[in-house]
Amino acid sequence: MSDITIRLLGASRWYGEILGINKINVDIPSGITGLVGPNGSGKSTLMNLICGLMQPDQGRVLVHGEDPWNNAELHRKIGYCTQSDKFFENFTGRQFMESMLRMHGRGEAWARHVAAEALDRLTLTDAANRCIRTYSKGMRQRVKVALALAHEPDVLILDEPFNGLDPVGRRELIRMFVEYGREGRTVLVSSHVLHEIEQMTDRILMMSNGYVMAEGAVREVRDQLRSHPFRVLVRCNAPRRLAARLLQEPHVHGAELDDDRSVTVVTNDPDSLYLKLNDVVLEEKLEPDLVTLADENVSSIFKYLAGREHH
């Protein structure tokens, strides 16, 4: 196994009486590790602890053997793409990038150069001088990824980086993250979509109710899920047309139109559904802005996988 980069030793974090994570012991090596779990499972709390944005109430968190809390030198080696969609809306993409990068203390010239390279890397050069408030959801996601990658961090933390991206954009980011991990860096990426994780890595952490419930190969976790129905919410410009196409697939057992832009698809084989969805989107020229597992169903699946110990 590769060298261990991130280590959590009995780490717990509470928000008042609400559990964030509880007694987590895990080692994360260099390369790519996938982090999966329903909303509220503790994924973002774990990532915030690793990035030094909060302290554990119990236990320790180490990155390259150091405590990340209040550790400015270590923070320069970490890149974080948060799930939160917060920006200075009146800044252009370029202004936002440069202002954030100047906080590294390496001068304005460095910040301008690095910002320009990162925006180009994420195909945002043409939009760099537009206000962020005019950006689409996918463009806003790419700005966050650009900022996380700009300073070439040794540790890259990505919290749901594919939200709002079309299939082409998702594939481009997946290729970028795989290449980054192959360079010997450490990438921790969370996603609701096991198929996306499997395209990047075979190493996975599964979280439920504040615990790491399983570590291992993506295929093993996916096979356990195959007999349990998933409800996948897709929001796009033509949900009826999408539903009609997907209902022709043997692994799709139903589709419910939620409104004039949303459809919920029921399947027992989410991997096949995601692959087919990519094809249909391209063939029908659809414009999806959300693909996600319905939270209630995800929670029940992970509760099943977790077993009885932490119900």
N, C-alpha and C positions, 0 to 999 in steps of 0.2 A: 504494500500500500504506500501511497505517496506520503510525504511528510505531513504531519498534523499542523494545520494553521490556526484553527479555532477550537477552543476547548471550553465546554461548560461543565462545571463541577458542582453538582447539587444546586444548580441555580433556580431560584424561585423569585417571582415578582407578583405582588398583589396591588390592586387599586382599591384601597379601603378594604372592604370585605369581598371584593370581586377578584377571583383568581385570574392572573395573567398566564404565568407558567409555573409549574410546580416540580421541584426536585429533578431537574433535567441534568442528566449526565450524558454528554455526547461529544465525540471528536469529529471534526470536519477537516478532511485533508485537502490538499491542493487539487485542482481540477474542478469539475462541476458537480454540485450536489443539488438535487431537487427537493423542495419543501412543499408538501401538500397537506391540505386539511380544509375543513369548512370555515366560514367566517366565524370569528370568536374562538378559534382553536388555539390561539397563542402565537401564530406565525409572525405577526408584526411586532409583538412584544419581544420575541426572541431576536428578531433582526435589530430592533432598537437597542437592545442590550449589547449585541455584538458591535454596533456602531458607536457605543459610548454615549448614546442619547439619554440613557437612564441607567441607574444602578440596580443590581439585584438586591432584594431584601435579605436573601440568604444565599450562601454559596458564592462561587466566583465565575467570572467570565474572562477568558484570556485570548488575545489575538497576537500571534507571534510571541507568545509567552508573556505579554504585558496586559495590564488592566486598561481597557479602552476609556474608562471614565476620566474625564478631565486630562486627557493625554493628547495634546495638540500635535506632537510629532507623529504619533501613531495614526491620528485622524487623517494626516496627509497621505497615508498609504491605503485608505479605505474610500471606496466610492459607493454611494447609496442612492438608488432610485426608489423613492418612497411611493406607496400606493396613493397617498394624498395628492390631490390635484390643486395645489395652491401656488399662485404666481403673483408677481407684480404685473397686473394685467395691462397697464399702460406702457410697460417696457417692451421694446422690440426683443426678438429672440436673441439678437447679438448683445444688446444692453444687459439683458438678464444674465446671459452666460458670463460676460466680462465682469459684471459686478460681483457675481458669486465667486468667480475664480480669483479675483483680487484679494479675497479673504485668505488665500494661501500665503500671502505676504511675499510673493515672488516678483512683484512689480507689474505695472500696467502693460508694458510691452509683452511680457510673457503671457499675461491674461488674454490680450488681444490675439496673439498668435495661436494659443491653445484653443481658444473659443472658436476661431475660424476653422481650424482643423477638425474639431469635434462636430461643428455644424455641417461641414462638408461630408464627414463620415456618415452622418445620419440623414443625408440628402435634404438638408434644410437651408442650404446656402441661398437659394432663390427667395426664401421666405424670411431670411435673417433680419431684414430691415422693416418687417411688418410687426405691428403690435401683437402681443401674445393673445389678446382678447379676440383677435380675428382667426386664431388657429383652430383647426378641427381637433377633435379628441385624439386622433392618431398623431397629429403633429405635436400636440402637447405632451403626449407620451414620449415621442422621440426627443423632444427638448430635455426631458428629465433623464433619459438614457444618455444623451450627449453630455450632460453635466456630470453624471456619475462616471463616465469613461474618460472625460477630457484630460485628467491629470495622470492617466495610465496607472491606476491604483493596483496594488498587489492583491487586495481583497475587494471583490465586487459583490455588493448585496443588492438584489433586485426583487422588489415586492410587487408581484403581479404586473410585470412590465408589458404584457401583451394586451391589456385591457384597451379596447377601442381601436385596435389595429385590424386592418383587413387581412385576408389570408396571405397576400403577397408581403405585406409589411411584417407579419409574424415570421414568415420564412426567412426574411432578410435578417431580422434580429436573432433568430435561432442560429443562423450561420455565423453571425458576428460573435455571439456568446460562446459557441463551440470553439471557434478559432482562439478566442481569448483564453479559454480554459486550457487549450492545448499548449499555450505558451508557458505553462507552469504556474499560472496564477490561480487564485481560489475564487470560485464563483458559487454563490448560494442564491438560487432563484426559486420563488414561489409561484405556483400556478394551480388553478382548479383543474387543469386539463392534463391528464396523465399522458396522453399522446404527445403533447408538446414537450413534456419532461423527458419522455423516452427518446425523442429526437436529439436531445442534448446529452443525456447521461443515463447510465443504468443504476446510478446510486441515488437513493431516495430516503428522506426522513418523512414519516407520516405522523401528523399531530392531531390530537383530539382532546378537547377539554383541558388544555394546558399541559398535556403530557406528550412526550414523544412515544408513540405507541408501537412503531415499527421502524426498523432500519433494514435496508436490503435492496434487492433488485426490483426495478419498476415492473418487470414482467410478472413477478410473483404477486405483487399487490394487485395488478390489473386483472390477473386470472381469478383472484378471489372475488372481484367485483362483478364478474361477467354474468352471474346468475341473478343479479339484483338490478331492478329497473332504475334507470336514471331519467330525470326530467331536465332537459336542456333548454334554456331560454335563449331565443335568437331574436334580436331586434333588427329590422331591416326595412327597406322601402317597399317590399312586395311580399309580405308574409304568407298570403294565400298561395301565390305561385311557388314559394319555397316549400310550403307544407305539401302541396300536390306532388312535387317531385320527390320529396323525402318519404312520403307514404308508399311509394313504389318499392322501397327497400325492405328486404325481409327482416332486418334487425330493428325496424321502426314499428312500434306497436300502436302509436297514436300521435295525434297532433291537435293542440288546442289553440285557437286564435284568441289571444288575450285582448288585443285592440288592433287599430289599423296599422300598427308598426311592429307588433310582437306576436310570436308564436312559441308555444312550449311543446317540445318534441319528446316523446317517451321512447326509450330504447334500452335494450339490455346489452348493447355493444357500443359504448361511446366512442371507442377508437375508430370503428368503421364509420360511425356517424360523422365524426370530425373530418375524416378523409373525404367522404362523399360531399359534405357541406362545402369544402373548398372547391370541389369540382362544380357543384351547382352554382355557387356564387359567381365563378368565372364564366360559366356557360350562359347563365341567365342575366349576367351583368347586374347583379344585385349590389346593394350598398349597405352591408351590415355595420352597425356601430356597437353591437354588444353580443357576445356569445359567452354564456356562463351556465354553470350548473345551478339549478334552483336550490336555495340554501337549505330548506327543510329536508329535501331529499339527500343532499350531501351530508347533513348532520346525521341522518339515520344510517347512511352507509358507513360512515366512520365510526358510529357507535357500535354497529355490528362488528366491524373489524377490530375495534378496541376490546371486544369481549365484555365480560361482566365486571371486571375489576374496577373500572372507573365510571360506570353508568351513573 
